[in-house]
Amino acid sequence: MTEPADPARSLAALWHLEAARVIGRVTRIVRDVGLAEDIAQDVLLTALERWPADGMPANPAAWLMTAASHRALDHLRHAAMAAGKEGAIGHDMDFHHQSAADEAAERVDANLDDPVGDDVLRLIFTACHPVLPPEARCALTLKVMGGLSTAEIARAYLKPEATIAQRIVRAKRSLAAARVPCEVPRGAELVARLDSVLEVIYLIFNEGYAATAGEDWMRPALAEEAQRLGRVLASLLPDEGEVLGLLALMEIQASRFAARLSASGEPILLMDQDRSRWDRLLIRRGLDALARAETLPGPLGPYAAQAAIAACHARATRADDTDWSRIAALYDILAHIAPSPVVRLNQAVAVGMAFGAAAGLEIADRVRAEGKLDGYPLLPAVRADLLARLGRQDEARAEFLRAAGLTRNARERALLRARADASMRPPSEAR
């Protein structure tokens, strides 16, 4: 055993990385997502009790997987004994022929040469089963494998927390009642679930790129897991334009991570970032995926269109070189094929940069009048930036402060308050 300085804190960090894999493996054993989550939580509690006293295991990820697999098998044995059919266990499980202990003790890292065998990907496709309504599919998957709290999911969907909690509970019950197997489907059934799967991966990446709550501006582990899943899915479906589009979008966005925080941990906005710190390998991978998507027949889908927007930023070596007219045109396309108030709010930013702040503010004001983004902090933040550029400093400051009051992310709140203060200084000082 090796003992770190703070086993409980190390376990919490590890759990963010491994929870999805553990739940995915247990779901494949017990065929019940809700039960799998409960078993995984029991294992986490056991680790929280033992590790501070005994020290961290040499391979903590394998310990979690082994303990969870054993507990899942114990549950099946007890259930079979109660039903009088203990001998039927082996025939009713989708599990490898090797012993559960040996399999669970293996390294948890996914084997990308066997994408269909990825337990996390299986978990996503299981939670996106057609037996569930679309909104329940995403909420459940984000909860059990994305590491998001019910409150964070509610914020992502702009819904009350109680509504999301009810969706998750009902989804677990529906999957259990239907005895949905934990598997990646094939053929037409796979394609039928694809939209929901892509949406889940996208939301997980977004939460990693800009955390909705907490002390951290970003949650890179979540974004990296979404990228990994996107790569697996692209290898599984190399001719699906939206799979390639989403992968391209995530790779390009992730290329900015190193430039999004200052040395002291303060957020740096896109136009102020040191672009020499952008990851050129990720940009190249993203542009390659986008190029493949663009060669496929048919128009660009929503993810590919967003990737094309991200590519405009990636190709600009300086912020002043950004082709805002093209970005505004791409947002016109996106607003047509995937209309939403958030898309139109982003369109307001692009139009404001391409054609002047007044034109952008007009769009933002229409979005505000609809009332669908009430409580969404980026709405007043966008309006504040446009107002400041129009010289309406008092209004801009009020909007920045309103946005700061709405966000639950500490870093974002500090940034917005700082921008509120800067908006009252002369432009030369505000920079």
PEGIFEN-V808654 format. One record per residue. N is the residue number from 0. RES is the residue in one small letter. OMEGA is omega in radians with two decimals (999 if undefined). Layout:
<<N,RES,OMEGA> <N,RES,OMEGA>>
//
This chain:
<<0,m,2.99> <1,t,-3.01> <2,e,3.08> <3,p,-3.09> <4,a,-3.08> <5,d,-3.09> <6,p,-3.11> <7,a,3.13> <8,r,3.11> <9,s,3.12> <10,l,3.13> <11,a,3.11> <12,a,3.13> <13,l,-3.09> <14,w,3.08> <15,h,-3.12> <16,l,-2.93> <17,e,-3.04> <18,a,-3.10> <19,a,-3.14> <20,r,3.12> <21,v,-3.13> <22,i,3.11> <23,g,3.12> <24,r,-3.12> <25,v,3.09> <26,t,3.12> <27,r,3.13> <28,i,-3.00> <29,v,3.12> <30,r,-3.14> <31,d,-3.07> <32,v,-3.14> <33,g,3.10> <34,l,3.13> <35,a,3.11> <36,e,3.11> <37,d,3.12> <38,i,3.12> <39,a,3.11> <40,q,3.09> <41,d,3.12> <42,v,3.09> <43,l,3.11> <44,l,3.10> <45,t,3.11> <46,a,3.11> <47,l,3.12> <48,e,-2.99> <49,r,-2.96> <50,w,3.09> <51,p,-3.13> <52,a,-3.02> <53,d,-3.05> <54,g,3.14> <55,m,3.02> <56,p,3.12> <57,a,3.11> <58,n,-3.03> <59,p,3.13> <60,a,3.11> <61,a,3.10> <62,w,3.14> <63,l,-3.12> <64,m,3.13> <65,t,-3.12> <66,a,-3.14> <67,a,3.13> <68,s,3.11> <69,h,-3.12> <70,r,3.10> <71,a,3.12> <72,l,3.07> <73,d,3.12> <74,h,-3.14> <75,l,3.14> <76,r,3.14> <77,h,3.12> <78,a,3.14> <79,a,3.11> <80,m,3.12> <81,a,3.14> <82,a,3.10> <83,g,-3.13> <84,k,-3.13> <85,e,-3.09> <86,g,-3.09> <87,a,-3.04> <88,i,-3.06> <89,g,-3.11> <90,h,-3.04> <91,d,-3.06> <92,m,3.02> <93,d,-3.01> <94,f,-3.11> <95,h,-3.11> <96,h,3.11> <97,q,-3.09> <98,s,-3.14> <99,a,-3.10> <100,a,-3.14> <101,d,-3.10> <102,e,-3.07> <103,a,-3.10> <104,a,3.12> <105,e,3.06> <106,r,-3.06> <107,v,-3.11> <108,d,-3.10> <109,a,3.06> <110,n,-3.06> <111,l,3.04> <112,d,3.14> <113,d,-3.01> <114,p,-3.12> <115,v,3.13> <116,g,-3.12> <117,d,-3.05> <118,d,3.13> <119,v,3.10> <120,l,3.06> <121,r,-3.13> <122,l,3.13> <123,i,-3.13> <124,f,3.08> <125,t,-3.13> <126,a,3.11> <127,c,-3.13> <128,h,-3.12> <129,p,3.11> <130,v,3.14> <131,l,2.99> <132,p,-3.04> <133,p,-3.09> <134,e,3.12> <135,a,-3.13> <136,r,-3.10> <137,c,-3.12> <138,a,-3.12> <139,l,-3.10> <140,t,3.10> <141,l,-3.13> <142,k,-2.98> <143,v,-3.10> <144,m,-3.13> <145,g,-3.13> <146,g,-3.12> <147,l,3.05> <148,s,3.09> <149,t,3.13> <150,a,3.14> <151,e,3.11> <152,i,3.12> <153,a,3.13> <154,r,3.14> <155,a,-3.11> <156,y,-3.12> <157,l,-3.13> <158,k,3.05> <159,p,-3.12> <160,e,-3.14> <161,a,3.11> <162,t,3.14> <163,i,3.13> <164,a,3.12> <165,q,3.12> <166,r,-3.08> <167,i,-3.14> <168,v,-3.13> <169,r,-3.14> <170,a,3.11> <171,k,-3.14> <172,r,-3.12> <173,s,3.12> <174,l,3.13> <175,a,-3.12> <176,a,-3.12> <177,a,-3.13> <178,r,-3.12> <179,v,3.13> <180,p,3.11> <181,c,-3.05> <182,e,2.95> <183,v,-3.11> <184,p,-3.14> <185,r,2.99> <186,g,-3.05> <187,a,-3.12> <188,e,3.10> <189,l,-3.12> <190,v,-3.12> <191,a,-3.13> <192,r,-2.94> <193,l,-3.11> <194,d,3.14> <195,s,3.14> <196,v,3.12> <197,l,3.13> <198,e,3.13> <199,v,-3.13> <200,i,3.13> <201,y,-3.14> <202,l,3.08> <203,i,3.11> <204,f,-3.13> <205,n,3.12> <206,e,3.07> <207,g,-3.10> <208,y,-3.14> <209,a,-3.05> <210,a,-3.11> <211,t,-3.08> <212,a,3.08> <213,g,-3.07> <214,e,-3.03> <215,d,3.10> <216,w,-3.12> <217,m,3.01> <218,r,-3.00> <219,p,-3.12> <220,a,3.10> <221,l,-3.14> <222,a,3.14> <223,e,3.10> <224,e,3.09> <225,a,3.09> <226,q,3.13> <227,r,3.13> <228,l,3.10> <229,g,3.12> <230,r,3.10> <231,v,-3.11> <232,l,3.12> <233,a,3.08> <234,s,3.14> <235,l,-3.07> <236,l,-3.02> <237,p,-3.11> <238,d,3.08> <239,e,-3.05> <240,g,-3.10> <241,e,3.02> <242,v,3.10> <243,l,3.13> <244,g,3.12> <245,l,3.11> <246,l,3.12> <247,a,-3.14> <248,l,-3.10> <249,m,-3.12> <250,e,-3.11> <251,i,3.12> <252,q,-3.12> <253,a,-3.13> <254,s,-3.07> <255,r,-2.97> <256,f,-3.07> <257,a,-3.10> <258,a,-3.02> <259,r,3.11> <260,l,3.04> <261,s,3.12> <262,a,3.13> <263,s,3.08> <264,g,-3.14> <265,e,-3.12> <266,p,3.06> <267,i,-3.10> <268,l,-3.01> <269,l,-3.04> <270,m,-3.14> <271,d,-3.05> <272,q,3.02> <273,d,-3.01> <274,r,3.05> <275,s,3.12> <276,r,3.08> <277,w,-3.09> <278,d,-3.07> <279,r,3.12> <280,l,3.11> <281,l,3.10> <282,i,3.14> <283,r,3.12> <284,r,3.13> <285,g,3.13> <286,l,3.10> <287,d,3.12> <288,a,3.11> <289,l,3.13> <290,a,3.11> <291,r,3.13> <292,a,-3.09> <293,e,3.12> <294,t,-3.13> <295,l,3.14> <296,p,3.11> <297,g,3.14> <298,p,3.07> <299,l,3.02> <300,g,-3.08> <301,p,-3.11> <302,y,3.11> <303,a,3.09> <304,a,3.09> <305,q,3.09> <306,a,3.10> <307,a,3.07> <308,i,3.12> <309,a,3.14> <310,a,3.09> <311,c,3.10> <312,h,-3.08> <313,a,-3.10> <314,r,-3.13> <315,a,-3.11> <316,t,3.03> <317,r,3.14> <318,a,-3.11> <319,d,-3.13> <320,d,-3.07> <321,t,3.14> <322,d,-3.06> <323,w,3.10> <324,s,3.09> <325,r,3.13> <326,i,3.11> <327,a,3.11> <328,a,3.11> <329,l,3.08> <330,y,3.03> <331,d,3.12> <332,i,-3.11> <333,l,3.13> <334,a,3.12> <335,h,-3.04> <336,i,-3.14> <337,a,-3.06> <338,p,3.06> <339,s,3.11> <340,p,3.13> <341,v,3.09> <342,v,-3.11> <343,r,3.05> <344,l,3.06> <345,n,3.08> <346,q,3.11> <347,a,3.11> <348,v,-3.10> <349,a,3.12> <350,v,3.12> <351,g,3.11> <352,m,-3.07> <353,a,-2.95> <354,f,3.08> <355,g,-3.06> <356,a,-3.12> <357,a,3.12> <358,a,3.11> <359,g,-3.13> <360,l,3.12> <361,e,3.10> <362,i,-3.13> <363,a,3.14> <364,d,3.08> <365,r,3.09> <366,v,3.14> <367,r,-3.09> <368,a,3.12> <369,e,3.07> <370,g,-3.08> <371,k,3.13> <372,l,3.03> <373,d,-3.12> <374,g,3.14> <375,y,-2.96> <376,p,-3.11> <377,l,3.10> <378,l,3.09> <379,p,3.12> <380,a,3.11> <381,v,3.13> <382,r,-3.13> <383,a,-3.13> <384,d,3.14> <385,l,3.11> <386,l,3.14> <387,a,3.14> <388,r,3.08> <389,l,3.13> <390,g,-3.14> <391,r,-2.92> <392,q,-3.14> <393,d,3.12> <394,e,3.14> <395,a,-3.13> <396,r,3.14> <397,a,-3.14> <398,e,3.08> <399,f,3.13> <400,l,3.08> <401,r,3.12> <402,a,3.12> <403,a,3.13> <404,g,-3.11> <405,l,-3.07> <406,t,3.06> <407,r,3.07> <408,n,-3.03> <409,a,-3.13> <410,r,3.13> <411,e,3.13> <412,r,3.13> <413,a,3.12> <414,l,-3.11> <415,l,3.09> <416,r,3.10> <417,a,3.12> <418,r,3.07> <419,a,3.12> <420,d,-3.10> <421,a,-3.09> <422,s,-3.12> <423,m,3.12> <424,r,3.04> <425,p,-3.09> <426,p,-3.10> <427,s,3.12> <428,e,-3.06> <429,a,3.12> <430,r,999>>
//
